[in-house]
């Protein structure tokens, strides 16, 4: 009986992870594409047009925040997989 509980909780964690990680990961990819476009534009213009010298922009801060969210949910998914495997081990 305890193996079924572990399976259910593990599958629930993996499902919640898959659902919750999509939005931050998509936004992170979008920010990376925007940053690449900005770098291409700056090289085309021949100089640095945004942000201070060596300074961090708001997009950099948001990228770090989104990365932390993705890492946290991936960790929860790994715990879910471990619970599923533990359920099989107890079976």
N, C-alpha and C positions, 0 to 999 in steps of 0.2 A: 504494500500500500504506500509506503514512503517513497518508493521509486516513482510511482505515478505522480505524486505531489511534486517531486523534483522535476519530472518531465514537464508538467504543466507550468510550473514557475519558470523553468528554463525557456520553454517555448514562448511564454508570455514576455520574458525579458528580451529575447531575440526579436520578437515581433515589434515590441515597443521601440527597441533600438532602431530597427529598420525604418519605422515610421518617423521617429524623432530626428534621425541623423540626415534625412534627405534635404530639409530646408537649409540648415546651416552649410551643408556641403555644396549645395547648388549656389548659394550666395557667395561662398568662398571662391568657387570657380569663376563666378561672374566678376568678383573683385580682382582676381588674378588676371583675367582677360582685360579688364579696364586698365590695370597697372601696366600691362604689356603694351596696350595701345598708347598710353601716356608716354612710356619710354620711347616708343617709335616716333611719336610726334616730337618729343624733345630732341631726339637725335636728328630729326629732319630739320628742326628749327636751329640746330647748332648750339644748344645750350640748355641750361636747367631753368624751367619756367615755373615750377611749383614747389612749395615747401621751403623751409629754410635750409641752410647748408648742413647736411647730415641730419636734419630734423625728421621726426616722425610725423606722418600725417594722420588725420582721422581714419582714413582707410586702412592704414597700418594697424591702428589700435583695434578697429573692427575685425580685421583679418585675424589678429591674435585671439580676440574674444571668440570668434567663430571656430577657430582651431581648437580652443579649449573645450568648447561644447562638443565638437566632433570626437575629440579624444575621450571625453567623459562618457559619451554614449557608446563608443566602441568598447570601452572598458566594461560597461554594463552588458553589452552583447557577449563579451568574452565570459563574463560571470554566468550568463545564461547558458552558453555552450558547456561550461564546466558543470553546471547543474544537470544538464541533459546527460552528459557522460557519467556523472555520479549516479544518476538514476539507472543507467545501464549497468554500472558496476555493482549496484545493490541488487539488481535483478538476478 
